[in-house]
Amino acid sequence: MQKIFAVVLVLVFVGAITFSCNSPLDVKIIKLGHAQVVNHPVHEAMLFMAEQVKKKSNGKIIMKVYPNQQLGSERELVELLQIGSLGMTKVSAAALEGFAPTMQVFGMPYLFRDDAHQRKVLEGEIGKQLLLDGEEFWLRGLTYYDAGKRSFYTKDKPIETPADLAGLKVRVMESPTAANMVKSLGSSPTPVSYGELYTALQQGIVDAAENNPPSLYTSKHYEVCKFYSLDEHTAIPDVVIISTKVWERLTPEEQAWVQEAADESSTYEYKLWAESTAESMRELEAAGVTITYPDKEPFRKAVEGVYEQLKVQQPEIYEIVSAIRKVN
């Protein structure tokens, strides 16, 4: 009950100050909330985006960035965007599939052949169209951020084969696709908010989780989970999105400034991400985390049923997956 009340207060507070056009200088303020900690490369990229917007608009647009779930969890932030009470956010594409169904393609395991294939898809027509598919749900995608590859980390043992996951309670994002993948590997998917995951791991609510190296390091989950198994089952991008209610209140020139700043921040974020991944791996090893590199082929075979299920239940989404696989 207290959490619901707190969210209501956030809605009221944020709605009052998110987008202000009545100052003497006619300054428009766009509030951007996200769930990552301040030392995460994604946060640094969004600060860079805010600087670029301010520079391009000559101070007419100010983007204020609120990290670390200050304004709510990923799901709550997206809901705030839908009603126009928050200007922008950054979420994993997996968290968006409950709002914009086509985004679930990115949660399919082993979808991309390599980094070059993923980048070509995101920057091509398929990626551009997926950014706009959320507009009917009041969410407009601006750009993608690199979020690396997700792998399992555990408290008690390394994951060398799919059989090692049998019976484990694995934290997943609020994503049916992620839940189906974990089930196909013999585990019990357990949705837990990112901000609550450290405690959930400590208390045994979940036995394991999955994420990329920078997130494992900056979240300090490695203090609880000492085994990191790089099966790299998914490569789900982050998506920077803006409320269509806010977007439509910008002039065409202002929209161009915001879009350009977002695109430039994406290029910057990819650079930061590569540096952060290398540093995170070094720090995880130094902290005593056992890092293993299991054979990926048994994992690929174990999740084939996820594709078959999608083909039967959602053929229109499966068509997008097929198109992605054909990109050369």
Residue pairs with C-beta under 8 A, 6 or more apart in sequence:
7 72
7 76
10 71
10 72
10 76
10 80
11 80
11 83
11 85
14 31
14 33
14 71
14 80
14 85
14 86
15 83
15 84
15 85
17 29
17 31
18 29
18 30
18 31
18 84
18 85
18 86
18 87
18 246
19 28
19 29
19 30
19 31
19 84
19 87
19 246
19 249
20 27
20 28
20 29
21 27
21 28
21 249
25 59
25 60
26 60
27 59
27 60
27 61
27 62
28 60
28 61
28 62
28 249
28 250
28 254
29 61
29 62
29 63
29 64
29 87
30 53
30 61
30 62
30 63
30 64
30 87
30 88
30 242
30 246
30 258
31 63
31 64
31 66
31 71
31 86
31 87
31 88
32 46
32 50
32 63
32 64
32 65
32 66
32 86
32 87
32 88
32 89
32 90
33 65
33 66
33 67
33 69
33 70
33 71
33 72
33 77
33 80
33 86
33 88
33 89
34 42
34 43
34 46
34 65
34 66
34 67
34 74
34 77
34 89
34 90
34 91
35 67
35 68
35 69
35 73
35 74
35 77
35 91
35 194
35 195
36 42
36 43
36 67
36 68
36 90
36 215
36 218
37 43
37 67
37 68
37 218
37 219
38 67
38 68
39 218
40 67
40 214
40 215
40 218
40 276
41 214
41 269
41 272
41 273
41 275
41 276
42 90
42 145
42 147
42 238
42 269
43 65
43 67
44 269
44 272
45 145
45 265
45 266
45 268
45 269
45 272
46 65
46 90
46 240
46 265
47 65
48 264
48 265
48 268
48 269
49 63
49 240
49 261
49 262
49 264
49 265
50 62
50 63
50 64
50 65
50 261
52 260
52 261
52 264
52 265
53 61
53 62
53 63
53 257
53 258
53 261
54 61
54 62
54 63
56 257
56 260
56 261
57 254
57 257
60 254
61 250
61 254
61 257
61 258
63 87
63 88
68 195
69 193
69 194
69 195
71 77
71 80
71 86
72 80
73 193
73 194
73 195
74 89
74 91
74 92
74 95
74 173
74 174
74 193
74 194
75 95
75 98
75 174
77 86
77 89
77 91
78 89
78 91
78 95
78 96
78 99
78 139
78 241
80 86
80 89
81 87
81 88
81 89
81 138
81 139
81 241
81 242
81 243
82 99
82 137
82 138
82 139
82 243
83 138
83 245
84 138
84 243
84 245
84 246
86 243
87 242
87 243
87 246
88 142
88 240
88 241
88 242
88 243
88 246
89 240
89 241
90 145
90 238
90 239
90 240
90 241
91 238
91 239
91 241
92 147
92 173
92 236
92 237
92 238
92 239
93 103
93 106
93 107
93 236
93 237
93 238
93 239
94 103
94 104
94 106
94 107
94 173
94 175
94 177
94 178
94 234
94 236
95 173
95 174
95 175
96 103
96 134
96 139
96 239
96 241
97 103
97 104
97 107
97 175
97 176
97 177
98 174
98 175
98 176
99 134
99 137
99 139
100 130
100 133
100 134
100 137
100 139
101 314
101 317
102 130
102 133
102 317
102 320
103 130
103 133
103 134
103 239
104 175
104 176
104 177
104 317
105 111
105 130
105 317
105 320
105 321
105 324
106 234
106 235
106 236
106 237
107 175
107 177
107 178
107 181
107 234
107 236
108 177
108 234
108 306
108 307
108 310
108 321
109 181
109 233
109 234
109 299
109 300
109 303
109 306
110 233
110 234
110 296
110 299
110 300
110 303
111 234
111 235
111 321
111 324
111 325
112 118
112 121
112 235
112 324
115 235
117 327
118 235
118 237
120 327
120 328
121 127
121 324
121 327
122 144
122 237
124 327
126 320
126 323
126 324
126 327
127 144
130 141
130 320
131 140
131 141
131 142
131 143
131 144
131 239
132 140
132 141
133 141
134 140
134 141
134 241
135 244
138 243
138 244
138 245
139 241
139 242
139 243
139 244
140 241
140 242
140 243
140 244
140 247
141 239
141 240
141 241
142 240
142 241
142 242
142 258
142 259
142 262
142 263
143 239
143 240
143 262
143 263
143 265
143 266
144 237
144 238
144 239
144 240
144 266
145 237
145 238
145 239
145 240
145 265
145 266
145 269
145 270
145 273
146 237
146 238
146 269
146 270
146 273
146 274
147 212
147 235
147 236
147 237
147 238
147 273
148 212
148 213
148 214
148 235
148 273
148 277
149 212
149 230
149 232
149 233
149 234
149 235
150 210
150 211
150 212
150 232
150 233
150 234
150 235
150 236
151 210
151 211
151 212
151 228
151 229
151 230
151 231
151 232
151 233
152 159
152 165
152 170
152 208
152 209
152 210
152 228
152 229
152 231
152 233
153 208
153 209
153 210
153 211
153 216
153 221
153 222
153 225
153 227
153 228
153 229
153 289
154 168
154 207
154 208
154 225
154 227
154 229
155 201
155 207
155 208
155 224
155 225
155 226
155 227
156 207
156 227
157 164
157 227
158 164
158 227
158 229
158 290
158 292
158 294
159 165
159 208
159 227
159 229
159 231
159 292
159 294
160 229
160 292
160 294
161 294
161 295
161 298
162 185
162 186
162 298
162 299
162 302
163 186
165 182
165 185
165 186
165 187
165 208
166 186
166 187
167 186
167 187
167 188
168 187
168 188
168 207
168 208
169 187
169 188
169 190
169 205
169 206
169 207
169 208
170 182
170 187
170 188
170 189
170 190
170 206
170 207
170 208
170 209
170 210
171 190
171 191
171 192
171 197
171 200
171 201
171 206
171 208
171 209
171 210
172 178
172 179
172 182
172 189
172 190
172 191
172 210
173 191
173 194
174 191
177 306
178 189
178 234
179 189
179 191
180 306
180 309
181 233
181 234
181 303
181 306
182 188
182 189
183 189
184 302
184 303
184 305
184 306
185 299
185 302
185 303
187 208
190 200
190 205
190 206
192 200
192 205
192 206
192 209
194 219
197 206
197 209
197 219
197 221
198 219
198 220
198 221
198 223
198 224
199 205
200 206
201 209
201 221
201 224
201 225
202 224
208 225
209 221
209 225
210 233
211 219
211 221
212 277
213 228
213 276
213 277
213 280
213 281
213 284
214 273
214 276
214 277
214 280
215 221
216 222
216 225
216 228
216 280
216 284
217 279
217 280
217 283
217 284
218 280
222 228
222 284
222 287
222 289
223 287
225 289
226 288
226 289
226 290
227 289
227 290
227 292
228 284
228 289
228 290
228 291
228 292
229 291
229 292
229 293
229 294
230 291
230 292
230 293
230 294
231 294
231 296
231 299
232 296
233 299
233 303
240 262
240 265
240 266
242 258
247 255
247 258
250 258
281 291
284 291
285 291
307 318
307 321
310 317
310 318
310 321
311 318
